[in-house]
Amino acid sequence: MTDDELERALLALPLETPPAGLHERILASTVYRSAAAPAFRTWEVCLLVLAVSLVAVATFALLSAVPDLGDRSQIAVVHALHALGLFSVRTYAWFAVGVSTVWAISSLTLMPGVRRPVYNR
């Protein structure tokens, strides 16, 4: 079928009449809507503020109860990073090899006739 024949066939279909005021209701609920819906409800914002304030109070109470807690936690984090091997040059070298391999493989075009976009022109 050509485009003209298809258009004539579509116009020849028996259609029901739309309900009264349908066009106005669609426009009122989409295009003419004046205020956007808020991203968060009031109770969600209150719950978030409550959670943040509870964490702040607990952190302050814990830091004031144990004076050298910051130093102890810093030393514990550094020891954990050493134990995981994250302060080793070999770790970062293998990470660089892995990232460059993933980049190289993702740049391959395996489908004939499909061109990947070039981003730096």
C-alpha positions in Angstrom: 0.0 0.0 0.0 1.1 3.5 -0.7 0.9 6.3 1.9 -2.2 7.7 0.2 -4.0 4.4 0.2 -3.1 3.8 3.8 -4.4 7.3 4.8 -7.6 6.7 2.9 -8.1 3.4 4.6 -7.5 4.9 8.0 -10.0 7.7 7.4 -12.6 5.2 6.2 -12.6 3.4 9.6 -15.7 3.9 11.6 -14.7 5.7 14.8 -16.6 6.5 17.9 -17.1 10.1 18.8 -15.0 11.2 21.8 -16.6 12.1 25.1 -17.6 15.8 25.5 -14.8 17.9 26.8 -12.1 15.3 26.3 -9.7 17.6 24.5 -10.1 20.3 27.3 -9.5 17.7 30.0 -6.4 16.4 28.4 -5.0 19.9 28.0 -5.9 20.9 31.5 -4.1 17.9 33.0 -1.0 18.1 30.8 -0.1 21.4 29.1 -2.1 23.9 31.1 -1.1 22.5 34.5 0.3 25.5 36.4 2.1 23.9 39.4 4.5 21.0 39.2 4.1 18.2 41.7 6.6 18.5 44.6 9.5 16.1 44.5 9.0 15.0 48.1 6.0 14.9 50.3 6.0 16.7 53.6 6.3 13.6 55.7 9.3 12.4 53.7 11.1 15.7 54.2 10.4 15.5 58.0 11.6 11.9 58.1 14.8 12.8 56.3 15.4 15.8 58.7 14.8 13.6 61.7 17.2 10.9 60.4 20.0 13.4 59.7 19.5 15.1 63.1 19.6 11.7 64.9 22.8 10.8 63.1 24.4 14.1 64.0 23.4 13.8 67.7 24.7 10.2 67.8 28.0 11.2 66.2 28.5 14.2 68.5 27.7 12.0 71.6 30.1 9.3 70.4 32.9 11.7 69.6 32.5 13.5 73.0 32.4 10.2 74.9 35.6 8.8 73.4 38.1 11.6 72.9 40.5 9.7 70.5 37.9 7.9 68.5 38.8 9.9 65.4 42.4 8.8 65.5 41.5 5.2 66.3 39.0 5.1 63.4 41.6 6.6 61.0 44.2 4.1 62.0 41.7 1.3 61.6 40.7 2.4 58.1 44.4 2.7 57.0 45.1 -0.8 58.4 42.0 -2.2 56.6 43.2 -0.6 53.3 46.6 -2.0 53.7 45.1 -5.5 54.4 43.0 -5.2 51.3 46.1 -4.3 49.2 44.7 -0.9 48.3 48.0 0.9 49.0 49.9 -1.2 46.6 51.2 0.0 43.2 50.4 -3.4 41.7 46.7 -2.9 42.6 46.5 0.3 40.8 48.5 -1.1 37.8 46.0 -4.0 37.5 43.1 -1.6 37.9 44.5 0.5 35.0 44.9 -2.6 32.9 41.4 -3.7 33.6 39.8 -0.3 32.8 41.8 0.1 29.6 40.8 -3.5 28.5 37.1 -2.7 29.2 37.4 0.5 27.2 39.1 -1.3 24.3 36.6 -4.1 24.2 33.6 -1.7 24.4 35.1 0.3 21.5 35.0 -2.7 19.1 32.5 -2.9 16.4 31.4 -6.5 16.0 28.4 -5.9 13.7 29.3 -5.2 10.0 27.7 -2.0 8.7 27.2 -0.5 12.2 29.4 2.5 13.1 30.0 3.6 16.6 29.7 7.4 17.2 33.0 9.3 17.5 32.9 11.6 20.4 36.1 13.7 20.0 36.0 15.4 16.7 
